[in-house]
């Protein structure tokens, strides 16, 4: 599964490591509810998110890598979290 190409031109223009997904964005992408995303996060069945203030975000590159590898369960180690840090 590839991440949707139907994003705004402003988002597409950003380098991949700067593009992030919110809980709502990830829920839409995975066709799940936001509640299911939060449950999977609590169960450590999603890649480790970036926490900024009160918001939770995922790097697009990390989510794409996770999808490409078959959505393995368990936290993604920081060394595998794609993008520049």
C-alpha positions as CSV (number, residue, x, y, z in Angstrom):
1,X,0.0,0.0,0.0
2,X,1.4,3.4,-0.9
3,X,0.4,6.5,1.0
4,X,-2.3,8.4,-0.9
5,X,-1.2,10.8,-3.6
6,X,-4.2,13.1,-3.0
7,X,-2.5,15.5,-0.7
8,X,-2.3,19.2,-1.1
9,X,0.6,20.6,-3.2
10,X,2.0,22.3,0.0
11,X,2.3,18.9,1.7
12,X,3.8,17.2,-1.3
13,X,6.4,19.9,-1.6
14,X,7.9,19.1,1.8
15,X,10.8,16.7,2.1
16,X,9.6,13.3,3.2
17,X,11.2,13.5,6.7
18,X,9.2,16.7,7.4
19,X,5.9,15.3,6.4
20,X,3.9,14.0,9.3
21,X,0.6,12.3,9.9
22,X,-1.8,13.1,12.8
23,X,-4.0,10.5,14.5
24,X,-6.8,11.4,12.2
25,X,-4.6,11.2,9.1
26,X,-3.3,7.8,10.1
27,X,-6.8,6.6,10.9
28,X,-7.9,7.7,7.4
29,X,-4.9,6.0,5.7
30,X,-5.4,2.7,7.5
31,X,-9.2,2.9,7.3
32,X,-9.6,2.7,11.1
33,X,-11.2,4.9,13.7
34,X,-9.1,7.3,15.7
35,X,-10.0,5.3,18.8
36,X,-8.6,2.1,17.1
37,X,-5.4,4.0,16.3
38,X,-5.0,5.1,20.0
39,X,-5.7,1.5,21.1
40,X,-3.0,0.2,18.7
41,X,-0.6,2.8,19.9
42,X,-1.2,1.9,23.6
43,X,-0.6,-1.8,22.7
44,X,2.7,-0.7,20.9
45,X,1.4,-2.2,17.6
46,X,2.2,1.0,15.6
47,X,5.6,2.7,14.9
48,X,6.7,5.0,17.7
49,X,5.2,8.5,17.2
50,X,6.6,11.9,17.6
51,X,5.0,13.8,20.5
52,X,4.9,17.6,20.1
53,X,3.2,19.3,22.9
54,X,-0.1,17.5,23.2
55,X,-0.2,16.2,19.7
56,X,0.9,12.8,18.3
57,X,2.4,12.6,14.9
58,X,4.1,10.0,12.8
59,X,6.7,10.6,10.1
60,X,5.3,9.6,6.7
61,X,8.5,7.8,5.8
62,X,8.3,5.8,9.0
63,X,4.7,4.8,8.4
64,X,5.5,3.9,4.7
65,X,8.4,1.8,5.9
66,X,6.2,0.1,8.4
67,X,3.5,-0.6,5.8
68,X,6.2,-1.9,3.3
69,X,7.5,-4.4,5.9
70,X,4.1,-5.9,6.5
71,X,3.0,-3.8,9.6
72,X,5.2,-5.7,12.1
73,X,3.9,-5.4,15.7
74,X,5.9,-4.0,18.5
75,X,7.6,-0.6,18.7
76,X,9.9,0.3,15.8
77,X,13.4,0.9,17.2
78,X,14.6,4.5,16.8
79,X,17.4,3.4,14.4
80,X,14.8,2.2,11.9
81,X,12.5,5.3,12.1
82,X,13.6,6.6,8.7
83,X,14.2,10.3,7.9
84,X,16.8,12.7,9.2
85,X,16.8,13.2,13.0
